[in-house]
Amino acid sequence: MIGGEFPIAVTDILNAGSRRKDEPDVYKYASGRGALYQILKYLKSEKGVSRILLPDYLCCSVLVPVKTLELDFEFYPIDEVLELEEEAFTTLYKTNTAVLVINYYGLKDLSKQVSFIRSIDKDAIIIEDDVQAFYEFKKPLGEVDFKFTSLRKTFAVPDGGLVKTKHQLPVIKTPNTFGQYKAAAALLKSMREGDFNDQIYLEMFEKGESIIDSELECGMSQIAEKLYGSLDEEHMKIRRLNNARHLVEQLKKHGVKPLLPLTEGHVPLFIPIILKNRDEVRKRMFQHEVFCPVHWPLEGMDLKRGKVMAETELSLIVDQRYGQKDMDKIVSLIKK
């Protein structure tokens, strides 16, 4: 099987020992949306921010903290290569409005967008969403005010969201509970073989997912702390890049071009492609136990760019669990 949430073996937990020192200006929370919640809560209470601009292509989970805090929000349009449309953005921007920019798939260079926003208002409050870009999160804060990410999108960690900022955010020690369901499901998945009933661990994953939104004021679990502390990030980075390069090279042979180029210095979460027959290809992949996700289902949102992507985008898996044979299998299922 290729895809799905990461399995966690019992030995991963037993052998985990944190080698990671506390990172300066980094705060730990339960999830990516919990991390964004703490940023927005601080901006609302300490900076008087009551409005946020969001790109019109995003995951519906971004709206959870925005709506919970009762902030006003509007969507600014982005183009086919996922850059903000400058003229339209200028008409929407007002002072004392926070702006969210998203590092899509870990493949975007956001410096041009950030510079443009600063050219409109040098004191603009800019939040960088690195949920799909852990390795960008690790880089210096640069010209943005906040960065945040979600660990479980990139690694075999059941929960955990991080914020990087020079501002003083709360330190939360109360652990979440959704991570327990995610961890238990991941343990079961690691034992998958033979006539294993996938439905059992999938239900546990879903149970955990169903309570994330109610735990925005929680911190990371101890299991997540241990697992995150023992990660070999550099090794995983190399495996991801090797997979991504091989996949892109093989796709090129069949006339399939990634939506965003794989450029030096960027580590992708996925390789996104656009297919007119996306649903047909995805169904074929499912039949061969290859579970490539779509980013993102609209979930009732009315988004111009989001609608196009929801109908045609497919995120090809390149993570550290897999190797070149797996990449070749993915390509073979696309070209049929």
N, C-alpha and C positions, 0 to 999 in steps of 0.2 A: 504493500500500500504506500502511496505517495500522497502526503498532505495531511490535513487535519491538525488538531492541536498537538503540541509536543507531548510525548510520553515521558514519564519520570520513573526510573528504576529505583527500587528500594536502596540499592547500593549507592546511587547518586546522593541520596539524602544522608545515609549513614557515613559516607566518606567525605561529605561536604564539610569544609572548615574554612571560615572566612579568612582570606588573605588580603582582603580589601580594606584599606584605611578609609575613614570617613573623608569624603571629598568636600573641599571648601565650597560654600555657596550652593550645595546640593541638598534638597529636602526630599524625604521619602514618604510616599503615601500609598494607599491601597491599589490604585489603578491610574491609568492615563486620564480618565475623566475626573477622578478624584483629585489628581494633580492640577488639572485645569480649574476645577472648582475652587481650590485654595488660592490660585492666582486671581481669579475673578472676585472672590470674596474679599481678598485684600484690596483690590483696586476699587471695589464698591465702597468699602468702609473707610479706607485710608486716603483714597485719591478722588473720591466722589464720582467715579465712572459709572454711568448708568446705561451705556450703549456700546455695542461691539459690532464691528463689520466682519463678516465671514465670507470666504470664497464660495461660489455657487457649485462647488463640487467637494463634498465632505461626507464623513460618516455621521449618521444620525445621533450617535452617542455624544458628539460635540455639543449638541443642543441640550443635553440633560443638565449640566451645570448652569448653562445660560438661563434656561427656563426656571430651574430651581431657585436661582438668585433673582428672578424676575427682572432680568436685564432686557432692554430693548435690543433688537438685532435686525440687521439688514444684510442681504447677500450682494457682494460685488461680483461682476462677471469676470471669468477667466477664459482664455482662448484655447485653441486646440492643442497647444503645447504646454498648457497649464501655467501660463503667465497672466498676471492681472492685466485687465484692459484699462490703461491709464486714464483715458478721458472719462470713462464711466466712473472709475474709482474717485476721481477728483470731485465729481458732482455729488457723490455720496458722503465724502469725508467731512466731518466736523471736529472742531477741537474738543478735547476731553473725551474722545471716543477711542476705545481700544481696537486694535486691528489684529486679526489672526491670519498668519500666513502658514501654509502647509508645505512641508517637504515631502512631496509625493514620492512614494516608493523608495525613498532614500536617494533619489537620483537628481534632485533639483539643486541648482545653485541659486539661493534666495537673495544674494547680495544686490542684484539689480532691482528687485522688487522693494527690498528694504531701503535702498538708496532713494528710490522714487518716492516712497512714503515720507522719508525724512526731508526730501526737497519740498514737500507740501507743508510739513510741520516738523521742525527739528525736534520738538518735544513729544512727538507722537508716541503712544504706548503700543509697542509691537510685541506680540506673543508668537513665538515660533513653535509650531506643532511638529515634533519629531517622533511621533508615535510610530511612523514607518521608517524612521531614520535614526536608530540608536547611535550609530557611529558619528553622525552629525551632531547629536546631542553631546557627545564626548568632547567635541571641539570647543574652544573658548566662546564665551557669550557673544562677543562681537558687538554689532550695532543694535541688537534686539534687547528688550528689557527682561524677557523671560523665555526659557526653553522648557519644554516638558516632553516626556516619553513614557512608553509602557513597556515593561520588561517582557511580559509574556508573549508579545507579538514576535519577538526576536529569539528568545531563549526558552529552555525548558525550566521555567519558573512559574509557579501557579498564580502569582499576583505581584503587584508592585508598580508604582508609578513614581517618576522622579521629576523634580523641578530644579532648574539652575537659574539663579538670579542674584543680584546684589541687594535686593530688597529683603526685609526681615519677614519671613513667613513662619507660621506656627509649626512647632515640632509635635507630631502626634504619635503617641505610643500605643494607643488603643488599637489592637490588631483587628483586621477585618475577619469575617467568617466565610465569605464566598470562596476564599482561597483554599479552605479545607475541602470543599466539594471539587474544586479544580485539581487539587493535589491528589485526592482519592481517585478521581477519574483518570488522571495521568498515570498513576500507579497501575491501575487496572489495564490501561491501554498498553503499558510496557510488557504485560504478560500475554498479549494477544497472540494466539496461535491455534491451529486446528479449527475446531468448530466453535470458536469463541463467539459469545453473543455480544456484538458491538453495541447493541441497544442499551445495555446496562451502563457502560461507561459514558455513552453519549448523553443519557439522561442525567447523569451526575454533572457533566460539563454544563448542560443546560440549566440545571438547578443553580449552579454557581453563577452563571450568567444572569439569571433572573433576579438576583439580589444585589448585583454590583451597584445599581443606581441608588439603592437605599443605604450605601456605605461610603458616601462621599467624605465623611468626617473621620475615616479610619486610616490606620497606618498599614505597613507591610506586615505579613505574618513572619513568624520566626523561621519557618521552613524556607520562605522566599528569601529572607535575609541570608540564610546559610548557603542556599544554592547560588544566589547572585554573587555572594562573596567568594565562591570557589570557581567561577567561570573563567575559562581560558579564552578571553575575548579575541585575542590576536589570532589564535588557531582557527576559531570559528569564522573570523573575518576572511582569512585566506581561503577556507573551504567555500564560502559564499562567492567570493570573487572568481575562484577557479570554475565553479559551476556556472556562474553568470556568463563568463567569457566564452565557455564552451557552448552554452545554450545559444547565445547571440550569434556565434560563428556558424552553428548548424542551421539556425533559422534563416540566416542570410542566404545559404545555399538553396533554400526553398522559397526565396522571395518574400520572406516575412520579416518586417522591420519593426523593432520595438517602438513603442510610443515615445519613449524618452531614451536618449543615447546613454550607453554605459561609459562614463567619462572617468578619467583619472581622479582618484581621491574620493570617490563615492562608492559606498557599499550598499547594494540594493536589498530591500526586503523581498521584492519580487521583480520579475521582468514583465512589464505590462505590454500587451499587444492588443490591437483592435481588429476584430473579425466581424464581417457581415453575417457569417453563419456561426456566431459564437455559441449559441445555445446547442446547435447540432454537434459542434466539436466538444463542448463540455459534457454533453450526454454520453458521447463516445468515450471520453476520459473516465467518467464515472463507471462505465461498464468494465473498464480495465483497472479499477481501483486507483485512479489518479484524480485527486480532489483539489483542483485549482480554483481558488475563490474569485468572486467578482467584487470589485471595489467601485462604488458601493451600491447595494439596493437602495432605492429611494425612500422606502419606509414612510410613504405619505408626503415627503417633502417635494416642493415645487421648485426644482432647480434646472436651469437651462443646460449648463454643462454636465451636471450630474445625471440628467436624463439620457443624454447621448452616451455617457460612459456606462450607465447601468444597462444599456441595451447592447453594447458592442465590446466592452472591455473584458479581458481575461488576464488574471495575474498568474504568471508562470512561476512555479516554486523553484527556488535555487538554494534553499537553506542547508545548514551544515550536517543535516541527517543524511544527505544524499551525495552521490558521485556522478561521474560522467555517463555511466550506463543508464542512470535514472533520467538524466537530461536527454539522452538519446531516445528514451521511451516516450517522453513528453513530446519531442519533436515528431516522432513517428505517428503519434495520434493526431497531431495537427495537420500533417501533410496528406493524410488519407483522403 
